[in-house]
Amino acid sequence: MNFNSLLKKLMNKPGSKTIAKKRLQFALLTDKLEIKNDTLADLQRDLVDVISRYFEIDKQSMKIDIQRSEEHSALIFNTPIIAAHRRREIPAT
């Protein structure tokens, strides 16, 4: 083991191979998650249908987005909630 290898282990820094592998994984993930605007519009419509069962939301102010980092992707759905719908009690039989 040479001095540089020892220093990298001690400093716990990933080597260029590890960094290159992570970048490739991220590139593949990004390609895999390319989502068309039509798909996002359909998803937004479906989310609104479900969320509207439980909450009154401001449909004009909502936003949907996909954020990516090197390790993760996240679906961000942001909408103001105006009120919660009260659930009807079902009588016990």
Solvent accessible surface area in square Angstrom, and as a share of the most:
residue,aa,sasa,rsa
1,M,162,0.72
2,N,95,0.49
3,F,145,0.60
4,N,98,0.50
5,S,45,0.29
6,L,79,0.39
7,L,77,0.38
8,K,104,0.44
9,K,140,0.59
10,L,129,0.64
11,M,120,0.54
12,N,132,0.68
13,K,134,0.57
14,P,76,0.48
15,G,24,0.23
16,S,90,0.58
17,K,171,0.73
18,T,58,0.33
19,I,66,0.33
20,A,59,0.46
21,K,122,0.52
22,K,87,0.37
23,R,159,0.58
24,L,108,0.54
25,Q,97,0.43
26,F,57,0.24
27,A,47,0.37
28,L,106,0.53
29,L,55,0.27
30,T,32,0.19
31,D,101,0.52
32,K,167,0.71
33,L,51,0.25
34,E,114,0.51
35,I,60,0.31
36,K,153,0.65
37,N,124,0.63
38,D,110,0.57
39,T,71,0.41
40,L,35,0.17
41,A,49,0.38
42,D,69,0.36
43,L,58,0.29
44,Q,47,0.21
45,R,138,0.50
46,D,84,0.44
47,L,43,0.22
48,V,16,0.09
49,D,82,0.42
50,V,70,0.40
51,I,41,0.21
52,S,35,0.23
53,R,161,0.59
54,Y,92,0.35
55,F,72,0.30
56,E,82,0.37
57,I,12,0.06
58,D,42,0.22
59,K,107,0.45
60,Q,170,0.76
61,S,53,0.34
62,M,27,0.12
63,K,146,0.62
64,I,27,0.14
65,D,71,0.37
66,I,28,0.14
67,Q,103,0.46
68,R,88,0.32
69,S,58,0.37
70,E,105,0.47
71,E,115,0.52
72,H,125,0.56
73,S,42,0.27
74,A,47,0.36
75,L,85,0.42
76,I,67,0.34
77,F,51,0.21
78,N,95,0.49
79,T,23,0.13
80,P,63,0.40
81,I,98,0.50
82,I,106,0.54
83,A,45,0.35
84,A,70,0.54
85,H,89,0.40
86,R,232,0.85
87,R,190,0.69
88,R,224,0.82
89,E,164,0.74
90,I,157,0.80
91,P,110,0.69
92,A,105,0.81
93,T,183,1.07
